[in-house]
Amino acid sequence: MRNTMNISVSLLVLVMGFSLVACGNSSPTAQPPATNTEEQTPAPGKQPEESAVIEAEGILTGWADPHTVEIRVNEEPMSFQVGEDLQKSLDDIDDEDSVQFKYVEKAIEGDTTIKQLVLTEIAKVESNDGNGTNAGGNVTSDRAKTSELEVTVEGMTEKRAVTLAQGKGYSLYVFEPMLYDADDQELTMKIDPDYEVEIEKLPSDYNLNELKADAKKELSETGVVKQLSEEKLSNGPMKEAKLFMMSQNNKKTEYFIVKELDGNGFAFHIHAPVGEPSEGFLPMVYASINSIMNE
């Protein structure tokens, strides 16, 4: 009986040993997928809308506060935000210097109707004649280098600063938004050179009828040619013109004007596209060409 019990105990021990071995070699229980501990970047808040980069020219007026600078563009003051990285670019630019610059319009968060103007680049416009002006040609005239001329825009007459420019055998005064090229004898808008005046000093024996015939042919390419009478010119800046012709279409207006200034005949071919700069273009042109003096 004792032997039988011993055998039973031994068998039980062996069975338990095999069971433990079997458990030790079994496949591990499937584990739940590891939790992804990678930090998730929160979705950024909606950023204020920003326009494409806009290029312009103007006159630096000065600092309004440590982060805001004012620039006159086409005689209209505009305020621009200046970041710390751009402030050093303004160290060498003085008030009333001409500047070229780039900026973006940024909607203020929470109010898309208000735009904040932010400078991205700015540089001083260097003088073309070495005399601190933007007018071409080496000035040899005894006339004052700077002055003021009256100009009438939208019925309002005011005096604006001008700078003397030297042409071929003459001099004239030029407004800030414009540039005179002495080599080509052209007066243009700096913001858009398609606004252009070609100046031609005529010989003493010029033939007005021949000029009229040539101008009619040239102007007819733009539209119907009109010649303004002395009566229509009598109250305007070109009242003493010997000839005033024009034509136009939906894209531009062309003028041909002959006028005697300081004892010499001059012809002016004026090209005026349809656009924003056209508002003050002609009044400034008329004032400039009327300031011509023989040199």
Secondary structure as GFF3:
##gff-version 3
##sequence-region A 1 295
A	DSSP	alpha_helix	2	24	.	.	.	ID=ss1
A	DSSP	beta_strand	54	65	.	.	.	ID=ss2
A	DSSP	beta_strand	68	73	.	.	.	ID=ss3
A	DSSP	beta_strand	76	81	.	.	.	ID=ss4
A	DSSP	alpha_helix	84	87	.	.	.	ID=ss5
A	DSSP	three_ten_helix	88	90	.	.	.	ID=ss6
A	DSSP	beta_strand	98	108	.	.	.	ID=ss7
A	DSSP	beta_strand	111	124	.	.	.	ID=ss8
A	DSSP	beta_strand	146	153	.	.	.	ID=ss9
A	DSSP	beta_strand	156	166	.	.	.	ID=ss10
A	DSSP	beta_strand	170	175	.	.	.	ID=ss11
A	DSSP	beta_strand	178	181	.	.	.	ID=ss12
A	DSSP	beta_strand	186	189	.	.	.	ID=ss13
A	DSSP	beta_strand	196	201	.	.	.	ID=ss14
A	DSSP	alpha_helix	208	219	.	.	.	ID=ss15
A	DSSP	beta_strand	226	227	.	.	.	ID=ss16
A	DSSP	alpha_helix	230	233	.	.	.	ID=ss17
A	DSSP	beta_strand	243	248	.	.	.	ID=ss18
A	DSSP	beta_strand	252	261	.	.	.	ID=ss19
A	DSSP	beta_strand	264	273	.	.	.	ID=ss20
A	DSSP	alpha_helix	278	290	.	.	.	ID=ss21
A	DSSP	beta_strand	293	294	.	.	.	ID=ss22
###
